[in-house]
Amino acid sequence: MHGRRRYALFTLLLFASEVLIATRLADVPFVRGSLGDVLVVMLLYCLVLSLREVNRLRLAAAVFLFAVAVELAQCFDVARRLSFSPGSVGSIVLGSTFQWTDLLCYFVGCAGALALDRSRWLPQGRSRS
């Protein structure tokens, strides 16, 4: 299977994992609150690479900064200020609870995706950084 297809497969597997966490493991705090955050940035990393070839280090940094921006939006209650109703897509994407530990989870997820990619565990493990 070629590189982009493998990244697409990893993206689908990570998405399925996120759905499982949200629907079946929501009552397990570590899984929902930490593991889900680690996996979601890995999902974004793989999603981008399933669409196009980019510099891996820059991608990991961009995904991390995006996740930090979303977390800061939670800190400043942006979803409520934009009048997103609870349960709406905007409210779900932005979230509502800021936690400093989430930033660490995002870092671990981005570093993990980059490390797996460079180790050749993921397809085309050659880094373009």
C-alpha positions as CSV (number, residue, x, y, z in Angstrom):
1,M,0.0,0.0,0.0
2,H,1.4,3.4,-0.9
3,G,2.2,6.2,1.5
4,R,-0.9,8.4,1.2
5,R,-3.2,5.4,1.4
6,R,-1.5,4.2,4.5
7,Y,-1.8,7.6,6.1
8,A,-5.5,7.5,5.1
9,L,-5.9,4.1,6.7
10,F,-4.2,5.4,9.9
11,T,-6.5,8.4,9.8
12,L,-9.5,6.2,9.6
13,L,-8.2,4.0,12.4
14,L,-7.5,7.0,14.6
15,F,-10.9,8.5,13.8
16,A,-12.6,5.2,14.8
17,S,-10.6,5.2,18.0
18,E,-11.8,8.7,18.8
19,V,-15.4,7.7,18.1
20,L,-15.0,4.7,20.4
21,I,-13.5,6.9,23.1
22,A,-16.3,9.4,22.8
23,T,-19.2,6.9,22.7
24,R,-18.0,3.9,24.7
25,L,-15.2,5.1,27.0
26,A,-16.5,8.5,27.9
27,D,-16.7,7.5,31.6
28,V,-13.0,6.6,31.7
29,P,-11.4,9.9,32.6
30,F,-7.8,9.1,31.5
31,V,-8.9,7.7,28.2
32,R,-11.4,10.4,27.4
33,G,-9.4,13.3,28.8
34,S,-5.8,12.4,27.9
35,L,-5.5,9.6,25.5
36,G,-8.2,11.2,23.3
37,D,-6.1,14.4,23.2
38,V,-3.0,12.5,22.2
39,L,-4.7,10.6,19.5
40,V,-6.6,13.6,18.0
41,V,-3.4,15.4,17.1
42,M,-2.0,12.2,15.6
43,L,-5.2,12.0,13.6
44,L,-4.7,15.5,12.2
45,Y,-1.0,14.7,11.4
46,C,-2.0,11.6,9.4
47,L,-4.9,13.3,7.8
48,V,-2.7,16.0,6.3
49,L,-0.2,13.4,5.1
50,S,-3.0,11.4,3.5
51,L,-3.7,14.4,1.3
52,R,-0.3,15.8,0.4
53,E,3.4,15.5,1.1
54,V,4.6,18.2,3.5
55,N,7.6,18.9,5.8
56,R,7.0,16.6,8.8
57,L,8.6,18.8,11.4
58,R,6.6,21.8,10.3
59,L,3.4,19.7,10.1
60,A,3.9,18.5,13.7
61,A,4.5,22.1,14.8
62,A,1.5,23.4,12.9
63,V,-0.8,20.7,14.4
64,F,0.5,21.4,17.9
65,L,-0.1,25.2,17.4
66,F,-3.6,24.5,16.1
67,A,-4.4,22.4,19.1
68,V,-3.0,25.0,21.4
69,A,-5.2,27.7,19.7
70,V,-8.3,25.5,20.2
71,E,-7.4,25.0,23.9
72,L,-6.9,28.8,24.3
73,A,-10.3,29.3,22.7
74,Q,-11.6,27.1,25.5
75,C,-9.8,29.2,28.1
76,F,-11.5,32.4,26.8
77,D,-14.9,30.7,26.4
78,V,-15.0,31.5,22.6
79,A,-17.8,28.9,21.9
80,R,-20.2,30.7,24.3
81,R,-19.1,34.1,23.1
82,L,-19.9,33.1,19.5
83,S,-23.3,31.8,20.7
84,F,-22.7,28.2,19.7
85,S,-25.4,26.1,21.3
86,P,-24.2,23.2,23.4
87,G,-23.8,20.1,21.3
88,S,-23.4,22.1,18.0
89,V,-20.5,21.3,15.7
90,G,-18.8,24.6,16.6
91,S,-19.2,23.9,20.3
92,I,-17.9,20.4,20.0
93,V,-14.9,21.4,17.9
94,L,-13.9,24.3,20.2
95,G,-14.8,22.5,23.4
96,S,-15.6,24.1,26.7
97,T,-13.1,23.1,29.3
98,F,-9.5,24.5,29.4
99,Q,-6.9,22.3,31.0
100,W,-3.2,22.9,31.1
101,T,-2.6,19.2,30.9
102,D,-4.2,19.0,27.5
103,L,-1.3,21.1,26.1
104,L,1.0,18.4,27.3
105,C,-1.1,15.7,25.7
106,Y,-1.1,17.6,22.4
107,F,2.7,17.9,22.6
108,V,3.0,14.2,23.3
109,G,0.7,13.3,20.4
110,C,2.6,15.5,18.0
111,A,6.0,14.3,19.1
112,G,4.7,10.7,19.0
113,A,3.4,11.1,15.5
114,L,6.7,12.6,14.3
115,A,8.7,9.9,16.1
116,L,6.6,7.1,14.6
117,D,6.9,8.7,11.2
118,R,10.7,9.0,11.4
119,S,11.0,5.5,12.8
120,R,9.4,4.1,9.6
121,W,6.5,2.7,11.6
122,L,4.3,4.8,9.5
123,P,4.7,4.9,5.7
124,Q,7.5,6.8,4.2
125,G,9.4,7.3,7.4
126,R,11.8,9.6,5.8
127,S,11.4,13.0,7.4
128,R,11.5,16.0,5.1
129,S,12.6,18.4,7.9
